Amino acid sequence: MCGIFGIVCGSRGGSIELLKRAVETLRHRGPDDAGMEVIETGSGEIGFAHTRLSIIDVSPAGHQPMHDPATGNWIVYNGEIYNFRDLRRELESAGEEFSSHSDTEVILAAYRVWGEGCLDRLRGMFAFGLWDAARKQLLLARDPMGIKPLYYSKSEKGFVFASEVRTILESGLVPQKLDRNGVLSYLSFGSVYEPWTIIEGISALPPGHVLTLNRGTIVVREYWNPLKSATGGDSVGRQSKQNGSREHLPEILRDAVLAHLVSDVPVGVFLSGGIDSSSLVAILSRAGVRANTFSLVFREAEFDEGQYSRAVAARFNTEHHEILTSERDTLAALPDALRAMDQPTIDGINTYLVSAKARAAGVKVALTGLGADEMFAGYSNFRRVPKMERVSAWSGRLPKTARRAVAKSMRAFAGRSDRNRKLAELAASEASSVHPYFVVRALFGPEERREFFASQDYRDVERQLATELEKPVKESARLDAVNRVSYLESHCYMKNTLLRDSDFMSMAHGLELRVPFLHRELVETCFRISGSSKLQGSLPKNLLLRSLGVELPAEIVKRPKRGFTLPFERWLRGEMRPVVEGALADEPGDDLLNPYAVQSVWKRFLAGETTWSRPWSLYVLRKWCEQHF
């Protein structure tokens, strides 16, 4: 796990200072080693920079940027390839030789033999830049689910890419200007939605895509899509479909989890005591692996869930470690957590806290249960959204005047709560204009967003956001309702919030998080299983529980679903009130948001008419801008 940076220049001699600066901005992602390389291209130069968190082949032989002497190719790579040893054996049988035991060298050899086709063979999380010396071409690639981030920008100053938006911004090659699409999507959902970023001119390479830059021409193409692969829409999908689906799920699940143990340093498991992380421990135990588990426990009883993680640890005889913290410790860490954000987000503070404590306890690699809710229908949205789809379809057949009358009545008589505002928005919309999923996930609705931008014309930006949101809805239209929600959750909320936050909040401490529930074969299998099968039974994620081959403790399975929550509601009314209130009262110098609309949100929060997440989102955006502009 590492940090990567690259720049393609039309002139010579201008890269080295940028590479040095990039290394410093990425040092937190790779504290174990760093490297730079300037490569002559004939028409200019390309510079690669890398900071390393040593996980596989921790010797100097794994140093990057890495060179392929057989082809002259170079690579900078961030991630882990879990099947690299199998690929290495296959390549060795074809006559290829290796000088290290790293997965980086395997990627270079795989590209040498199979070209871009090697991407279909890689199983893991990755983002890399590869200079193809023969073609004089730069290739960027990102893993299928978007576990690892990769950003790029092209201007008259050159082409640049990096693991973090901040690295590109701090290079000075991109103006310090907020992207209107990025800001609008952030206000809509609490995180910036790809392909946009919070900075104008910087884009995210989509998951499962490859970008090539050749003589100034950029081409981006998709090499994997979970829906096409799951239904046999490509050769890989047709091959994997032979494995069956539901009946083979226990075996596929087991293989996915065990694959994520590949490492030359110890691997731990973040154990919260919920179904997801407990399932990982159960699978490891059944495979004969005694897990090293880590749980964050609070001194305050209202936050502490230590009894559940202890029950799982006892049931499966793990080497269990409890990391004690307190509400005061957590509150004190908030400023550092805000500074760790690569892009503004209303989430991720919990990951920052857990990662900090785990790294201090000596953990370098940890498995997490992220992705289980999306793949096994764990959210309430899997039952709620299909019902809302039916209501939306019915209301969409009503005349526009009737829809407006219904919405007006709801606003007038149902109160000013966030939930009622969302329902009124759904009632007022045409069936094709906004999918219920985005209504449920919305932070601020269209009317509230218009208030923020009262002095600006954001209609074009609203249309662009609507067009972008329509894409996953159309792509998943042929799925059943439950699997459609699964696709939307993984393509939108998980990718743009959970995975991104997990990456930069854990890497702020040099900690690698792995997500076995997003293993490629497992994802494809889950999309082949009917939605009705996922919701069968009275227990949550019953399909996952039945696939474990061992029972979890009853108190784990039957407990109400609860994430790792922090008392932001109380903090914003208590200890943090002066700080947040003061920040939201200041008028931004760039007239980003209407100050009266910002103050209205704060007043509604104090009056109990809106949740803490809305003023918190505005505070985070303001703090992020202060730090970087």
C-alpha positions as CSV (number, residue, x, y, z in Angstrom):
1,M,0.0,0.0,0.0
2,C,1.5,3.2,-1.1
3,G,1.2,6.7,-2.5
4,I,1.9,7.3,-6.2
5,F,2.5,10.4,-8.4
6,G,3.4,11.0,-12.0
7,I,3.9,13.8,-14.4
8,V,4.3,13.9,-18.2
9,C,6.1,17.1,-19.5
10,G,6.9,18.3,-22.9
11,S,10.2,19.8,-21.7
12,R,13.1,18.4,-19.8
13,G,14.4,19.3,-16.3
14,G,11.1,20.4,-14.8
15,S,10.0,17.3,-13.0
16,I,12.4,16.7,-10.2
17,E,11.2,19.5,-7.9
18,L,7.6,18.4,-8.4
19,L,8.6,14.8,-7.6
20,K,10.2,15.9,-4.3
21,R,7.2,17.9,-3.3
22,A,4.9,15.0,-4.2
23,V,6.9,12.6,-2.0
24,E,6.4,15.0,1.0
25,T,2.7,15.3,0.5
26,L,2.4,11.4,0.2
27,R,4.7,10.5,3.0
28,H,1.9,9.5,5.3
29,R,0.7,6.9,2.8
30,G,4.1,5.2,2.6
31,P,6.4,5.9,5.6
32,D,8.8,2.9,5.0
33,D,10.5,4.0,1.7
34,A,10.4,6.6,-1.1
35,G,11.7,6.8,-4.6
36,M,11.7,9.1,-7.7
37,E,12.6,8.5,-11.3
38,V,12.8,10.8,-14.3
39,I,12.5,9.0,-17.7
40,E,13.4,10.5,-21.0
41,T,10.6,10.0,-23.6
42,G,12.2,11.5,-26.7
43,S,9.8,14.4,-26.8
44,G,10.1,15.4,-23.1
45,E,10.2,13.5,-19.9
46,I,7.9,11.6,-17.5
47,G,8.5,11.7,-13.7
48,F,7.4,9.0,-11.3
49,A,7.3,9.3,-7.5
50,H,6.4,6.7,-4.9
51,T,6.1,6.4,-1.1
52,R,6.0,2.9,0.2
53,L,4.2,1.0,3.0
54,S,6.0,-2.3,2.9
55,I,3.6,-5.3,3.0
56,I,4.8,-7.8,0.4
57,D,8.5,-8.3,0.0
58,V,9.6,-5.8,2.5
59,S,13.2,-5.9,1.3
60,P,14.8,-3.2,-0.9
61,A,13.9,-5.4,-3.9
62,G,10.4,-4.1,-3.7
63,H,11.5,-0.5,-4.1
64,Q,9.6,1.7,-6.6
65,P,9.4,3.2,-9.2
66,M,10.3,-0.3,-10.6
67,H,11.9,-0.9,-13.9
68,D,11.4,-3.8,-16.3
69,P,14.9,-4.3,-17.9
70,A,13.4,-6.6,-20.6
71,T,11.1,-3.8,-22.1
72,G,12.3,-0.6,-20.5
73,N,8.9,-0.1,-18.9
74,W,8.4,1.6,-15.6
75,I,5.7,1.4,-13.0
76,V,4.5,3.2,-9.8
77,Y,1.8,1.1,-8.1
78,N,-0.4,1.4,-5.0
79,G,-2.3,-1.7,-3.8
80,E,-2.1,-5.4,-3.3
81,I,-2.5,-8.2,-5.8
82,Y,-3.7,-11.2,-3.8
83,N,-3.2,-13.8,-6.6
84,F,0.3,-12.6,-7.5
85,R,1.9,-15.9,-6.5
86,D,-0.4,-17.8,-8.9
87,L,0.3,-15.4,-11.7
88,R,4.0,-15.6,-11.0
89,R,4.0,-19.4,-11.3
90,E,2.1,-19.1,-14.6
91,L,4.6,-16.6,-15.9
92,E,7.6,-18.6,-14.8
93,S,6.2,-21.7,-16.6
94,A,6.2,-19.5,-19.7
95,G,9.8,-18.7,-19.2
96,E,9.7,-15.4,-17.4
97,E,12.2,-14.7,-14.6
98,F,12.0,-12.6,-11.5
99,S,14.5,-10.9,-9.2
100,S,12.2,-10.0,-6.3
101,H,9.2,-11.5,-4.5
102,S,7.0,-8.5,-4.9
103,D,3.6,-8.2,-6.6
104,T,4.8,-5.1,-8.4
105,E,7.3,-7.1,-10.5
106,V,4.5,-9.5,-11.3
107,I,2.4,-6.7,-12.7
108,L,5.3,-5.6,-14.9
109,A,5.8,-9.2,-16.2
110,A,2.1,-9.7,-16.7
111,Y,1.9,-6.6,-18.8
112,R,5.0,-7.7,-20.7
113,V,3.3,-11.0,-21.6
114,W,-0.4,-10.2,-21.8
115,G,-0.5,-6.4,-22.4
116,E,-3.7,-4.7,-21.1
117,G,-5.3,-8.1,-20.9
118,C,-3.4,-8.6,-17.6
119,L,-6.0,-6.4,-15.9
120,D,-8.6,-9.2,-16.2
121,R,-6.2,-11.5,-14.4
122,L,-5.4,-9.3,-11.4
123,R,-7.3,-10.0,-8.2
124,G,-7.0,-7.3,-5.6
125,M,-7.0,-3.6,-5.0
126,F,-4.8,-1.4,-7.2
127,A,-4.1,1.9,-8.9
128,F,-1.0,2.2,-11.0
129,G,0.8,4.2,-13.7
130,L,2.9,2.3,-16.2
131,W,5.1,3.8,-18.8
132,D,5.2,1.7,-21.9
133,A,8.6,2.5,-23.5
134,A,8.0,0.8,-26.8
135,R,4.6,2.6,-27.4
136,K,5.7,5.8,-25.8
137,Q,2.5,5.6,-23.9
138,L,1.4,6.1,-20.3
139,L,-1.2,3.7,-18.9
140,L,-3.2,4.3,-15.8
141,A,-5.4,1.5,-14.3
142,R,-7.8,1.3,-11.3
143,D,-9.2,-1.8,-9.6
144,P,-12.7,-3.0,-10.5
145,M,-14.5,-1.8,-7.4
146,G,-12.6,1.4,-6.9
147,I,-11.0,0.4,-3.6
148,K,-7.9,2.4,-4.4
149,P,-8.2,6.0,-5.6
150,L,-6.5,7.5,-8.7
151,Y,-6.9,11.1,-9.9
152,Y,-5.5,12.9,-12.9
153,S,-5.4,16.3,-14.6
154,K,-4.4,17.6,-18.0
155,S,-3.4,21.2,-18.8
156,E,-1.0,23.2,-20.9
157,K,1.5,22.5,-18.1
158,G,1.4,18.8,-18.6
159,F,-0.5,15.6,-17.5
160,V,-0.3,14.7,-13.9
161,F,-1.8,11.8,-11.7
162,A,-1.7,10.9,-8.0
163,S,-3.2,8.9,-5.2
164,E,-4.7,12.0,-3.6
165,V,-6.4,15.2,-4.9
166,R,-4.3,17.2,-2.5
167,T,-1.0,16.1,-4.0
168,I,-2.1,17.3,-7.5
169,L,-3.4,20.6,-6.0
170,E,-0.2,21.2,-4.0
171,S,1.9,20.6,-7.1
172,G,0.8,24.1,-8.3
173,L,-0.2,22.7,-11.7
174,V,-3.9,23.1,-11.1
175,P,-5.5,26.4,-10.1
176,Q,-7.0,26.5,-6.6
177,K,-10.6,26.6,-7.7
178,L,-13.6,24.7,-6.4
179,D,-15.4,22.5,-9.0
180,R,-19.1,23.5,-9.1
181,N,-20.1,19.9,-9.9
182,G,-18.0,18.6,-7.0
183,V,-19.5,21.1,-4.6
184,L,-23.1,20.4,-5.7
185,S,-22.6,16.6,-5.4
186,Y,-21.1,17.1,-1.9
187,L,-24.0,19.1,-0.7
188,S,-26.3,16.5,-2.3
189,F,-24.8,13.5,-0.7
190,G,-22.2,14.5,1.9
191,S,-19.3,13.4,-0.4
192,V,-18.0,14.4,-3.8
193,Y,-19.3,12.1,-6.5
194,E,-16.9,10.8,-9.2
195,P,-15.9,11.5,-11.9
196,W,-15.7,14.9,-10.3
197,T,-13.5,16.0,-7.4
198,I,-13.7,19.1,-5.2
199,I,-11.1,20.8,-7.5
200,E,-11.9,22.0,-11.0
201,G,-9.6,20.3,-13.5
202,I,-8.9,17.2,-11.5
203,S,-10.9,14.0,-12.3
204,A,-11.2,10.5,-10.9
205,L,-10.4,7.6,-13.1
206,P,-13.5,5.4,-12.7
207,P,-13.2,1.9,-11.2
208,G,-12.7,-0.9,-13.6
209,H,-11.2,1.5,-16.2
210,V,-7.9,2.1,-17.9
211,L,-6.6,5.4,-19.3
212,T,-4.0,5.7,-21.9
213,L,-2.1,8.9,-22.9
214,N,-0.3,8.8,-26.2
215,R,1.0,11.9,-28.0
216,G,-1.3,14.1,-26.0
217,T,-4.4,12.0,-26.7
218,I,-6.3,10.6,-23.7
219,V,-8.5,7.5,-24.2
220,V,-10.5,6.0,-21.2
221,R,-12.1,2.6,-21.6
222,E,-13.9,0.2,-19.3
223,Y,-12.3,-3.2,-18.8
224,W,-14.7,-4.6,-16.1
225,N,-18.2,-4.0,-15.0
226,P,-19.9,-6.1,-12.2
227,L,-23.2,-6.4,-14.2
228,K,-21.6,-7.5,-17.4
229,S,-19.4,-10.0,-15.7
230,A,-22.1,-11.4,-13.4
231,T,-24.4,-12.1,-16.4
232,G,-21.8,-13.4,-18.8
233,G,-21.6,-10.2,-20.8
234,D,-17.9,-10.7,-21.3
235,S,-15.5,-13.7,-21.6
236,V,-14.5,-13.6,-18.0
237,G,-18.2,-13.5,-16.9
238,R,-19.0,-16.5,-19.1
239,Q,-16.2,-18.4,-17.5
240,S,-17.1,-17.5,-14.0
241,K,-20.8,-18.3,-14.5
242,Q,-19.8,-21.9,-14.8
243,N,-19.1,-21.8,-11.0
244,G,-22.8,-21.4,-10.3
245,S,-24.0,-18.9,-7.8
246,R,-25.9,-19.5,-4.6
247,E,-24.9,-23.1,-4.1
248,H,-21.2,-22.2,-4.5
249,L,-21.4,-19.1,-2.3
250,P,-19.8,-20.7,0.8
251,E,-16.8,-21.8,-1.1
252,I,-16.4,-18.5,-3.0
253,L,-16.8,-16.5,0.2
254,R,-14.2,-18.6,2.0
255,D,-11.7,-18.2,-0.9
256,A,-12.3,-14.5,-1.0
257,V,-11.5,-14.1,2.7
258,L,-8.4,-16.4,2.7
259,A,-7.0,-14.6,-0.4
260,H,-6.8,-11.4,1.6
261,L,-4.4,-12.9,4.1
262,V,-1.5,-12.7,1.6
263,S,1.2,-10.6,3.3
264,D,4.7,-10.6,4.6
265,V,3.6,-8.8,7.8
266,P,0.9,-9.9,10.3
267,V,-2.7,-9.3,9.3
268,G,-5.4,-8.3,11.8
269,V,-9.2,-8.1,11.7
270,F,-11.2,-5.1,12.8
271,L,-13.8,-6.7,15.0
272,S,-16.8,-4.5,15.9
273,G,-19.1,-7.2,17.1
274,G,-21.5,-6.8,14.1
275,I,-22.4,-9.5,11.6
276,D,-19.9,-8.3,8.9
277,S,-16.7,-8.4,10.9
278,S,-17.8,-11.4,12.9
279,S,-18.4,-13.3,9.7
280,L,-14.8,-12.7,8.7
281,V,-13.6,-14.1,12.0
282,A,-16.0,-17.1,11.6
283,I,-14.7,-17.9,8.1
284,L,-11.1,-17.7,9.2
285,S,-11.8,-19.9,12.2
286,R,-13.5,-22.6,10.1
287,A,-10.5,-22.6,7.8
288,G,-8.2,-23.2,10.8
289,V,-6.8,-19.7,11.0
290,R,-6.7,-18.1,14.5
291,A,-7.5,-14.5,13.9
292,N,-5.7,-11.6,15.5
293,T,-8.7,-9.3,16.3
294,F,-8.7,-5.6,17.3
295,S,-11.7,-3.8,18.8
296,L,-12.1,-0.2,19.8
297,V,-13.8,0.1,23.2
298,F,-15.0,3.2,24.9
299,R,-14.9,4.0,28.6
300,E,-18.4,5.5,28.3
301,A,-21.1,2.8,28.3
302,E,-23.4,4.6,25.8
303,F,-20.8,4.1,23.1
304,D,-19.1,0.9,24.1
305,E,-19.9,-2.3,22.2
306,G,-17.0,-4.3,23.7
307,Q,-19.4,-7.0,25.0
308,Y,-20.2,-8.1,21.4
309,S,-16.7,-8.2,20.1
310,R,-15.6,-10.1,23.2
311,A,-18.4,-12.6,22.6
312,V,-17.2,-13.3,19.1
313,A,-13.5,-13.4,20.2
314,A,-14.4,-16.0,22.8
315,R,-16.6,-18.0,20.4
316,F,-13.8,-18.4,17.8
317,N,-10.8,-18.2,20.2
318,T,-9.1,-15.2,18.6
319,E,-6.0,-13.4,19.8
320,H,-8.1,-10.5,20.9
321,H,-6.9,-7.0,21.6
322,E,-9.0,-4.1,23.0
323,I,-8.0,-0.6,22.3
324,L,-9.4,1.7,25.0
325,T,-10.5,5.2,24.2
326,S,-12.8,7.8,25.5
327,E,-15.2,10.5,24.3
328,R,-12.7,13.1,25.3
329,D,-9.9,11.4,23.3
330,T,-12.2,11.3,20.3
331,L,-13.2,14.9,20.5
332,A,-9.6,16.0,20.8
333,A,-8.7,14.0,17.7
334,L,-11.3,15.8,15.5
335,P,-9.0,18.6,14.2
336,D,-6.4,16.1,13.0
337,A,-9.1,14.0,11.4
338,L,-10.4,17.0,9.5
339,R,-6.8,17.7,8.3
340,A,-6.5,14.1,7.1
341,M,-9.4,14.5,4.6
342,D,-8.3,14.4,1.0
343,Q,-11.7,15.7,0.0
344,P,-14.5,17.0,2.3
345,T,-16.8,14.3,3.6
346,I,-19.3,14.1,6.4
347,D,-18.2,10.5,7.2
348,G,-14.9,8.9,7.9
349,I,-14.1,10.2,11.4
350,N,-14.7,6.8,12.9
351,T,-12.2,5.2,10.4
352,Y,-9.6,7.8,11.4
353,L,-10.0,7.0,15.1
354,V,-9.9,3.3,14.7
355,S,-7.0,3.4,12.3
356,A,-5.0,5.7,14.6
357,K,-5.5,3.4,17.6
358,A,-4.8,0.2,15.7
359,R,-1.6,1.5,14.1
360,A,-0.4,2.6,17.5
361,A,-1.1,-0.9,18.7
362,G,1.3,-2.3,16.1
363,V,-1.2,-3.2,13.3
364,K,-0.1,-2.6,9.8
365,V,-2.8,-4.5,7.8
366,A,-6.4,-5.1,8.8
367,L,-9.4,-6.8,7.3
368,T,-12.7,-5.0,7.5
369,G,-16.3,-6.0,6.8
370,L,-17.0,-3.1,4.4
371,G,-19.0,-4.2,1.4
372,A,-21.1,-6.9,3.2
373,D,-24.1,-4.6,3.5
374,E,-24.0,-3.8,-0.2
375,M,-23.5,-7.3,-1.4
376,F,-25.9,-9.1,1.1
377,A,-28.7,-6.5,1.3
378,G,-27.9,-5.3,4.9
379,Y,-29.3,-1.8,4.7
380,S,-32.9,-0.8,5.4
381,N,-32.8,0.7,1.9
382,F,-33.1,-2.7,0.4
383,R,-36.6,-3.0,1.6
384,R,-37.5,0.8,1.6
385,V,-36.4,1.8,-1.9
386,P,-38.3,-0.9,-3.8
387,K,-41.5,0.3,-2.0
388,M,-40.6,3.9,-2.9
389,E,-40.1,2.9,-6.5
390,R,-43.7,1.7,-6.7
391,V,-45.0,4.9,-5.1
392,S,-42.9,7.0,-7.4
393,A,-44.2,5.1,-10.4
394,W,-47.8,5.7,-9.3
395,S,-47.2,9.4,-8.5
396,G,-45.5,9.8,-11.9
397,R,-48.7,8.9,-13.6
398,L,-50.5,11.8,-11.9
399,P,-50.8,15.2,-13.6
400,K,-48.0,17.6,-12.7
401,T,-50.5,19.9,-10.9
402,A,-51.7,17.0,-8.7
403,R,-48.2,16.0,-7.8
404,R,-47.4,19.6,-6.7
405,A,-50.6,19.7,-4.7
406,V,-49.7,16.5,-2.8
407,A,-46.2,17.8,-2.2
408,K,-47.5,21.2,-0.9
409,S,-49.9,19.4,1.5
410,M,-47.1,17.3,2.8
411,R,-44.9,20.3,3.4
412,A,-47.7,22.1,5.1
413,F,-49.1,19.4,7.4
414,A,-46.3,16.9,7.9
415,G,-43.8,19.2,9.7
416,R,-40.3,20.4,8.7
417,S,-38.3,17.2,9.4
418,D,-35.7,16.0,6.9
419,R,-37.7,12.9,6.3
420,N,-40.8,14.8,5.4
421,R,-38.9,17.1,3.1
422,K,-37.6,14.1,1.2
423,L,-41.0,12.6,0.9
424,A,-42.4,15.9,-0.4
425,E,-39.6,16.0,-2.9
426,L,-40.4,12.5,-4.2
427,A,-44.1,13.3,-4.4
428,A,-43.4,16.4,-6.5
429,S,-41.0,14.8,-8.9
430,E,-41.7,13.0,-12.1
431,A,-41.0,9.2,-12.0
432,S,-38.1,9.6,-14.4
433,S,-36.6,12.7,-12.9
434,V,-35.2,11.4,-9.6
435,H,-34.8,7.8,-8.4
436,P,-36.0,7.1,-4.9
437,Y,-32.6,5.8,-3.9
438,F,-31.1,9.3,-4.3
439,V,-33.9,10.8,-2.4
440,V,-33.2,8.5,0.5
441,R,-29.4,9.1,0.4
442,A,-29.7,12.9,-0.1
443,L,-28.2,15.3,2.4
444,F,-29.7,18.5,0.9
445,G,-32.5,18.3,-1.6
446,P,-32.9,20.5,-4.8
447,E,-34.9,23.3,-3.1
448,E,-32.3,23.6,-0.3
449,R,-29.4,23.5,-2.8
450,R,-31.1,26.4,-4.7
451,E,-31.0,28.4,-1.6
452,F,-27.3,27.9,-1.2
453,F,-26.7,29.2,-4.7
454,A,-29.4,31.9,-4.8
455,S,-27.0,34.4,-6.4
456,Q,-25.6,32.0,-9.0
457,D,-27.0,30.1,-11.9
458,Y,-26.5,26.4,-11.1
459,R,-29.1,25.0,-13.5
460,D,-26.5,23.6,-15.8
461,V,-24.7,22.0,-12.9
462,E,-27.9,20.5,-11.6
463,R,-28.6,19.0,-15.0
464,Q,-25.1,17.6,-15.2
465,L,-25.6,16.0,-11.7
466,A,-29.0,14.5,-12.8
467,T,-27.4,13.1,-16.0
468,E,-24.6,11.5,-14.0
469,L,-27.1,10.0,-11.5
470,E,-29.2,8.6,-14.3
471,K,-26.4,6.4,-15.6
472,P,-26.3,3.8,-12.8
473,V,-30.1,3.7,-12.7
474,K,-30.2,2.9,-16.5
475,E,-27.4,0.4,-16.2
476,S,-29.2,-1.5,-13.4
477,A,-32.7,-1.2,-14.9
478,R,-32.8,-4.9,-15.9
479,L,-32.0,-6.1,-12.4
480,D,-34.6,-7.0,-9.8
481,A,-35.3,-4.3,-7.3
482,V,-33.1,-5.6,-4.6
483,N,-30.0,-6.1,-6.8
484,R,-30.7,-2.7,-8.4
485,V,-30.3,-1.2,-4.9
486,S,-27.2,-3.2,-4.4
487,Y,-25.7,-1.8,-7.6
488,L,-26.7,1.8,-6.6
489,E,-25.3,1.4,-3.1
490,S,-22.0,0.0,-4.3
491,H,-21.7,2.4,-7.3
492,C,-22.6,5.5,-5.4
493,Y,-22.5,5.5,-1.5
494,M,-19.9,2.8,-1.1
495,K,-17.5,4.1,-3.8
496,N,-17.8,7.8,-3.2
497,T,-18.0,7.7,0.6
498,L,-17.1,4.5,2.4
499,L,-14.2,3.3,0.2
500,R,-12.7,6.8,-0.3
501,D,-12.9,7.7,3.4
502,S,-11.5,4.3,4.4
503,D,-8.5,4.9,2.1
504,F,-7.4,8.3,3.1
505,M,-8.4,8.0,6.8
506,S,-6.4,4.7,7.3
507,M,-3.5,5.8,5.1
508,A,-3.2,8.9,7.2
509,H,-1.6,6.5,9.7
510,G,0.2,4.2,7.3
511,L,-2.4,1.5,7.8
512,E,-3.7,-0.8,5.0
513,L,-7.4,-1.8,5.1
514,R,-8.5,-4.8,3.1
515,V,-12.1,-5.5,2.0
516,P,-12.7,-9.3,1.4
517,F,-16.4,-8.8,0.6
518,L,-15.5,-6.9,-2.5
519,H,-13.4,-9.7,-4.0
520,R,-14.2,-9.8,-7.7
521,E,-15.6,-13.4,-7.9
522,L,-17.7,-12.8,-4.8
523,V,-19.2,-9.6,-6.2
524,E,-20.0,-11.3,-9.5
525,T,-21.6,-14.2,-7.6
526,C,-23.7,-11.9,-5.4
527,F,-25.1,-10.1,-8.5
528,R,-26.1,-13.5,-10.0
529,I,-28.2,-14.3,-6.9
530,S,-31.8,-13.1,-6.9
531,G,-32.8,-10.3,-4.7
532,S,-35.6,-12.3,-3.1
533,S,-33.0,-14.9,-1.9
534,K,-31.1,-12.1,-0.1
535,L,-34.2,-11.0,1.8
536,Q,-35.4,-14.4,2.8
537,G,-35.8,-15.2,6.4
538,S,-36.2,-13.0,9.5
539,L,-32.6,-12.5,10.2
540,P,-30.5,-9.7,8.7
541,K,-28.2,-10.8,5.9
542,N,-29.5,-14.3,6.2
543,L,-27.8,-15.4,3.0
544,L,-24.4,-14.4,4.4
545,L,-25.2,-16.2,7.7
546,R,-26.2,-19.4,5.9
547,S,-23.0,-19.4,3.9
548,L,-20.6,-19.3,6.9
549,G,-20.9,-22.9,7.7
550,V,-20.9,-22.0,11.4
551,E,-23.2,-20.1,13.7
552,L,-22.5,-16.7,15.1
553,P,-23.4,-16.0,18.8
554,A,-27.1,-15.2,19.0
555,E,-26.6,-11.8,20.6
556,I,-24.6,-10.8,17.5
557,V,-27.2,-11.9,15.0
558,K,-30.2,-10.6,16.8
559,R,-28.9,-7.2,17.9
560,P,-30.2,-4.1,16.2
561,K,-28.0,-2.8,13.3
562,R,-25.8,-0.1,14.6
563,G,-22.8,1.5,13.1
564,F,-19.9,3.0,15.0
565,T,-21.6,6.2,16.0
566,L,-20.2,9.3,17.6
567,P,-22.2,11.9,19.6
568,F,-22.1,14.7,17.0
569,E,-25.6,15.8,17.9
570,R,-24.5,16.5,21.5
571,W,-21.1,17.9,20.6
572,L,-22.6,20.4,18.2
573,R,-24.9,21.6,20.9
574,G,-22.2,21.5,23.6
575,E,-18.4,21.5,23.4
576,M,-18.2,22.2,19.6
577,R,-21.0,24.7,19.4
578,P,-18.8,27.9,19.6
579,V,-16.3,26.6,17.0
580,V,-18.9,25.4,14.5
581,E,-21.2,28.4,15.1
582,G,-18.4,30.8,14.6
583,A,-17.2,29.1,11.4
584,L,-20.7,29.1,9.9
585,A,-21.3,32.7,10.8
586,D,-18.2,33.9,8.9
587,E,-19.0,34.9,5.3
588,P,-16.7,33.1,2.9
589,G,-14.5,35.3,0.8
590,D,-15.3,33.7,-2.5
591,D,-19.1,33.9,-2.0
592,L,-19.2,30.1,-2.3
593,L,-22.5,29.6,-0.5
594,N,-25.3,32.1,0.4
595,P,-24.5,33.0,4.1
596,Y,-28.1,33.4,4.9
597,A,-28.9,29.9,3.7
598,V,-26.0,28.5,5.8
599,Q,-27.2,30.3,8.9
600,S,-30.7,29.0,8.2
601,V,-29.4,25.4,8.4
602,W,-27.7,26.1,11.7
603,K,-30.8,27.7,13.2
604,R,-33.0,24.7,12.0
605,F,-30.5,22.4,13.7
606,L,-30.7,24.3,17.0
607,A,-34.5,24.2,16.7
608,G,-34.5,20.4,16.3
609,E,-35.8,20.6,12.7
610,T,-32.8,19.0,11.0
611,T,-30.1,16.5,11.8
612,W,-26.5,17.3,12.8
613,S,-25.1,16.0,9.5
614,R,-26.3,19.1,7.6
615,P,-24.5,21.8,9.6
616,W,-21.6,19.5,10.0
617,S,-21.2,19.1,6.3
618,L,-21.1,22.9,5.9
619,Y,-18.5,23.2,8.6
620,V,-16.3,20.5,7.0
621,L,-16.5,22.2,3.6
622,R,-15.5,25.5,5.2
623,K,-12.6,23.9,7.1
624,W,-11.3,22.1,4.1
625,C,-11.3,25.3,2.0
626,E,-9.4,27.1,4.8
627,Q,-6.7,24.4,4.9
628,H,-6.1,24.3,1.2
629,F,-6.9,27.7,-0.2
